[in-house]
Amino acid sequence: MRVSEFSVSLDMINRHYSEPNRNRYESKYYWEELYTLINAAGFGSIEIPFEPVWQFGGRSGVPLTPYCVNTKYGDLSAYRAFLQSCGISKVTAVTFDPSLFARNDQMGFYFGATKHFALQAIDFAAGLGAKYLVLSPSASIGRLTHYHPGLIANKAPFVEELSKVVAEIAAVAASKEVKLLLRPEYWSVLSLDETLDLVKASSGHLGIAFNAAHLHLADSDVLSFLEQHCDLIDYVQLSDTKHSSAASFKTDANPAFPSHNATQVFCDVGTGVLPLTSILTKLTSLKYSGHIVLCNHQTRDPNRALLRNRRFINQISPFAPEVHYV
Amino acid sequence: MSNLRYANMCHWKAIPYKQIKNFREFYYEDKTNTAYYSDWDRLLRYQKALGFDGIELAPWDLADILPLFGSPEAYKAFAAERGIEVVGMFHGAHACHDASKFDEVVRAGKEAVDTIVRFGGEQMNTCPTDNYYGIGPLSRQQVQDCAKAINEIGRYATDHGVKVGLHNEFFCGINRENHREFIEMTDARFVHYCIDTAQISILGENLLEFYDTYADRISGFHLKDTADPNQPDSVRYSQDPEIQDDGKRWFWEPGEGVLDFEALYRLLKKHKYQGWITLETDGSPDYLASMALSRYYIDSKLKPIYE
């Protein structure tokens, strides 16, 4: 395998949760310096979460929707040119999590809004030159069941509707030369097998975005998963955790913040227990040639996370000499 | 018995935990101050310790609060155990200038009132319609349509023990040129006014004269300072001006800007205002520090004038 570059996900910025100094993340200046810091840490490409919430209420300084980017830069091309001037030459993928729409007891609203905004996310990806839209198959179980208490007991209609919506989104994405990828997540209503079945049934229109920590927390052996499903995997997110399983908290109202015992579920790439070097070696042996994105979900310090990422890459070379990168 | 009670407008953003019981362990995971800002238990205790006995909720937080607590009633009880009561909730009456959306706007307003009642609140501070950019300038008919929708919501709110307080912001469709006209179009029996001291000053109102004129209609205050009153049209009518690209802040803690709060408190005394004063420190990098700074200012400068 030749990894031309590792990418960094902007998901590392805490956009939503309380912490001192969080307000700076809503202003344009913060992101514009961040791009240069990402580049200074040795990375030249990024992954962007698409989050419609930022176009509600005038928070257009957060560059995570076409509205925001158009407001601040005129259009997506001008934004790409700006990224280029900061040393960011590529957007590898746009990600989209429909959790925002699990907010009432109207399932029609949930699916309708998910599809509506997924189509915006496709345009966002296409306009940014990204080849992939990485979709979280569902909002978390805990959040959805708060508004739909009977969901798990009667899951089939949900899965059926989701399959239909995913197929529609995938078709639109394909027409715009963007491939829709489903990301298995430990908190998803859709099980790992159901996700794989959906992808296998799509005849290549759908793919899998492999997120190491999510799969590990879903009690999957990540190396075996790669071995068994490599042909379905178009995109790899390296993420990390210090936890061995999410079984005790995956159905919590907020499964990224376990209610019975406060903890940081995800940690900076290279600081947890995931066998990341083995994952890279395995990807090499399987001749994986796609992107590898470093996802520092929930980092307490983006700048430290970037340096930890670079340290991780510097350290893997002696142990995985077959992984080439520049 | 004090005439004034102090609350805090909730701008913490999503708070992931109800209560962290393994606080020391959580702290040691990364040894940062994240642990101090991650649960409702501690944030409400900070408020109580600093003399802010009420909380005004933000509607954009409900999608996180409700799954976390299970119900508004459960949140209310949790807050009450810590000596905090829910004062009310902010509400955006989006698109109320559009007569074709009257039913939708009123329905959303009524649902918000119902939610507030379940939280035990009595105030719904309501921002009329959307940002100026994109809809302004409004015609007289559109301003009347705004008033019509707000009156209808206000009537329902009054019947349910909730006071609708107009909360104008400096970048709204209702702006300097029609602010007072709009107020006059609303029904004083059902629609009140929450003075956001900084917002209306940036809008171009004279804070003291405005309060003196409308004292009978004032149902609450959002207390905050600004260093930039009386902004020109080019700012107020611009696209998304609330969050500035360079990090410039419109809002500061009372005493850190230029507004004359001591004069305002003399007017509160004159008009014998009784009710909630809600501290709002949106834009601050540290809400706890802002709350403490504001408490010092209130106690040392304002309380001697009127309490």
Interface residues (C-beta under 8 A of the other chain):
Chain A: H16 Y17 S18 E19 P20 N21 R22 N23 R24 E26 S27 K28 Y29 Y30 G57 G58 R59 S60 G61 T71 K72 L100 A102 R103 G142 R143 H146 Y147 A253 N254 A256 F257 S259 N261 A262 T263 Q264 R300 D301
Chain B: W12 K13 A14 I15 P16 Y17 K18 I20 K21 N22 F23 E25 F26 E29 D30 T32 N33 T34 A35 Y37 S38 D39 L43 W60 L62 A63 D64 L66 P67 L68 G70 N131 F171 Q239 D240 P241 E242 I243 Q244 D245 D246 G247 G283 S284 P285 D286 L288
